[in-house]
Amino acid sequence: MLEHISVCRLVMRSQDGRELRSFRFEDEAPGQEVRAVERRVLLETLAGKLPPNTISFSSRLRSIAWQGKDGTLLELDDGRQVLAKIVIGCDGVNSPIAKWMGFPEPKYVGHCAFRGLGQYPEGQPYESKVNYIYGRGLRAGFVPVSPTKVYWFICFNSQSPGPRTTDPSALKKEALDLVQTWPQELLDIMRNTPDDTVVKTPLVDRWLWPGLSPPPVAAALNGSSSAVAVVVGDAWHPMTPNLGQGACCALEDAVVLAGKLAPALTGSRGAVVAALGEYAQERWARVFPLTARASLVGSLLQWEDPIVCAFRNEVMIPRLVRLGPFLEHTNFECELLEPIASN
Ligand SMILES: Cc1cc2nc3c(=O)[nH]c(=O)nc-3n(C[C@H](O)[C@H](O)[C@H](O)COP(=O)(O)OP(=O)(O)OC[C@H]3O[C@@H](n4cnc5c(N)ncnc54)[C@H](O)[C@@H]3O)c2cc1C
């Protein structure tokens, strides 16, 4: 069982700590589930289900090229070479595989995020609720992810991503300076965060316009080659984190792709290409609208204008936001996968 916290409430506040709105999931969206999971726990749980030595760590891809009829040749930084019939590119937002397939660089959207994990070895004191705090061009949030850890984030407007800061204590100070007069709970959690775990990320996305964006599936032009490549997750559809759906969509991609690809593997090259085509079509319909919606939500939440922010805090959040539609995009029915065969 994946260690997680089942979140039962959502509270929205202004930067001075005033409560703007509070929801109990049970009352306003019965059956709606929200789970907070630490990324490390999720990755270790997924990796733990694989046969030993399936994952080769510290193996950065240096180059990739079609290799005649034999497949696709991947060269790693440590000099190793891998010849693959099917390449699944799940190498994140700066994917070299997506670049090779013709995707443009993701676009910076005008805000950056700080993230961290507050640590409480003796037990964290917070309720299992998501907390959002809204300022002008600046917002923050926190949620417990385990009995001893609390995740927090800050999103702030910035015309450019700015220089890359490598000093961890400077990074944490930069984050604290942004919210120094904000609610004490947030500041306590940030202060309980080890410096070297604070991360700053420029937020980017890539809109998969039909007809303009390359397909996520590529096949070697050489008719006698069986080589194909496909991208999943952020490598294909980086989206801003404003809906908290990027990793969820990457997992959905993986489940759908595995469901389509597994039965095709025993068939011809045509069957494999058709399975990948189905994956591309099915997933595009899910990820393109989410990328657009995440971008729109981000622009609304990062408003700076004092009048617009007052409207958001006094009218929009207290009167117009409904929890059901607010979370409905998180629901996705995945087919169940066959369990992995144990040898
Ligand atoms: C501030 C912020 C908050 C977020 N919050 C949420 C949230 O609440 N919920 C949610 O669902 N999503 C959230 N996301 C999005 C989420 O982090 C990503 O969508 C998710 O990590 C994508 O998973 P992925 O496996 O596609 O890529 P990644 O998690 O980026 O994994 C890519 C992997 O590829 C490897 N790699 C990279 N380059 C190479 C190379 N050259 N060679 C070999 N390997 C390589 C990396 O080491 C890494 O292991 C958030 C993102 C940000 C920035």
The ligand as an SDF file (V2000), in Angstrom:
LIG
                    3D

 53 58  0  0  0  0  0  0  0  0999 V2000
    6.0750   23.2230   -8.7170 C   0  0  0  0  0  0  0  0  0  0  0  0
    5.5020   21.9460   -9.2690 C   0  0  0  0  0  0  0  0  0  0  0  0
    4.4740   21.2980   -8.5830 C   0  0  0  0  0  0  0  0  0  0  0  0
    3.8940   20.1360   -9.1060 C   0  0  0  0  0  0  0  0  0  0  0  0
    2.8640   19.5520   -8.4290 N   0  0  0  0  0  0  0  0  0  0  0  0
    2.2510   18.4720   -8.9540 C   0  0  0  0  0  0  0  0  0  0  0  0
    1.1460   17.8560   -8.2700 C   0  0  0  0  0  0  0  0  0  0  0  0
    0.7220   18.2990   -7.1960 O   0  0  0  0  0  0  0  0  0  0  0  0
    0.5580   16.7790   -8.8470 N   0  0  0  0  0  0  0  0  0  0  0  0
    0.9860   16.2690  -10.0390 C   0  0  0  0  0  0  0  0  0  0  0  0
    0.4060   15.2890  -10.5300 O   0  0  0  0  0  0  0  0  0  0  0  0
    2.0350   16.8320  -10.7050 N   0  0  0  0  0  0  0  0  0  0  0  0
    2.6690   17.9110  -10.1920 C   0  0  0  0  0  0  0  0  0  0  0  0
    3.7340   18.4760  -10.8560 N   0  0  0  0  0  0  0  0  0  0  0  0
    4.1400   17.9490  -12.1690 C   0  0  0  0  0  0  0  0  0  0  0  0
    5.0270   16.7250  -12.0410 C   0  0  0  0  0  0  0  0  0  0  0  0
    6.1710   17.0160  -11.2840 O   0  0  0  0  0  0  0  0  0  0  0  0
    5.4570   16.2540  -13.4340 C   0  0  0  0  0  0  0  0  0  0  0  0
    4.3720   16.3350  -14.3360 O   0  0  0  0  0  0  0  0  0  0  0  0
    5.9050   14.8020  -13.3690 C   0  0  0  0  0  0  0  0  0  0  0  0
    7.0710   14.7030  -12.5770 O   0  0  0  0  0  0  0  0  0  0  0  0
    6.1860   14.2690  -14.7750 C   0  0  0  0  0  0  0  0  0  0  0  0
    6.6250   12.9530  -14.6730 O   0  0  0  0  0  0  0  0  0  0  0  0
    7.5880   12.3730  -15.7820 P   0  0  0  0  0  0  0  0  0  0  0  0
    7.8780   10.9660  -15.3510 O   0  0  0  0  0  0  0  0  0  0  0  0
    7.0110   12.5900  -17.1280 O   0  0  0  0  0  0  0  0  0  0  0  0
    8.9270   13.2510  -15.7150 O   0  0  0  0  0  0  0  0  0  0  0  0
    9.9440   13.4270  -14.5040 P   0  0  0  0  0  0  0  0  0  0  0  0
    9.2980   13.1930  -13.2030 O   0  0  0  0  0  0  0  0  0  0  0  0
   10.6110   14.7460  -14.7390 O   0  0  0  0  0  0  0  0  0  0  0  0
   10.9840   12.2530  -14.7360 O   0  0  0  0  0  0  0  0  0  0  0  0
   11.8830   12.2960  -15.8410 C   0  0  0  0  0  0  0  0  0  0  0  0
   12.9950   11.2980  -15.5760 C   0  0  0  0  0  0  0  0  0  0  0  0
   13.8570   11.2930  -16.7310 O   0  0  0  0  0  0  0  0  0  0  0  0
   15.1930   11.4110  -16.2990 C   0  0  0  0  0  0  0  0  0  0  0  0
   15.9760   12.0910  -17.3570 N   0  0  0  0  0  0  0  0  0  0  0  0
   15.9430   13.3980  -17.7090 C   0  0  0  0  0  0  0  0  0  0  0  0
   16.8150   13.6330  -18.7030 N   0  0  0  0  0  0  0  0  0  0  0  0
   17.4010   12.4530  -18.9900 C   0  0  0  0  0  0  0  0  0  0  0  0
   18.4090   12.0330  -19.9160 C   0  0  0  0  0  0  0  0  0  0  0  0
   19.0180   12.8940  -20.7530 N   0  0  0  0  0  0  0  0  0  0  0  0
   18.7640   10.7310  -19.9160 N   0  0  0  0  0  0  0  0  0  0  0  0
   18.1870    9.8260  -19.0790 C   0  0  0  0  0  0  0  0  0  0  0  0
   17.2350   10.1700  -18.1840 N   0  0  0  0  0  0  0  0  0  0  0  0
   16.8600   11.4590  -18.1300 C   0  0  0  0  0  0  0  0  0  0  0  0
   15.1470   12.2210  -15.0030 C   0  0  0  0  0  0  0  0  0  0  0  0
   16.2850   11.9550  -14.2240 O   0  0  0  0  0  0  0  0  0  0  0  0
   13.8630   11.6630  -14.3660 C   0  0  0  0  0  0  0  0  0  0  0  0
   14.1430   10.4870  -13.6420 O   0  0  0  0  0  0  0  0  0  0  0  0
    4.3580   19.6130  -10.3400 C   0  0  0  0  0  0  0  0  0  0  0  0
    5.4140   20.2440  -11.0180 C   0  0  0  0  0  0  0  0  0  0  0  0
    5.9800   21.4010  -10.4910 C   0  0  0  0  0  0  0  0  0  0  0  0
    7.0980   22.0780  -11.2600 C   0  0  0  0  0  0  0  0  0  0  0  0
  1  2  1  0
  2  3  1  0
  2 52  2  0
  3  4  2  0
  4  5  1  0
  4 50  1  0
  5  6  2  0
  6  7  1  0
  6 13  1  0
  7  8  2  0
  7  9  1  0
  9 10  1  0
 10 11  2  0
 10 12  1  0
 12 13  2  0
 13 14  1  0
 14 15  1  0
 14 50  1  0
 15 16  1  0
 16 17  1  0
 16 18  1  0
 18 19  1  0
 18 20  1  0
 20 21  1  0
 20 22  1  0
 22 23  1  0
 23 24  1  0
 24 25  2  0
 24 26  1  0
 24 27  1  0
 27 28  1  0
 28 29  2  0
 28 30  1  0
 28 31  1  0
 31 32  1  0
 32 33  1  0
 33 34  1  0
 33 48  1  0
 34 35  1  0
 35 36  1  0
 35 46  1  0
 36 37  1  0
 36 45  1  0
 37 38  2  0
 38 39  1  0
 39 40  1  0
 39 45  2  0
 40 41  1  0
 40 42  2  0
 42 43  1  0
 43 44  2  0
 44 45  1  0
 46 47  1  0
 46 48  1  0
 48 49  1  0
 50 51  2  0
 51 52  1  0
 52 53  1  0
M  END
$$$$
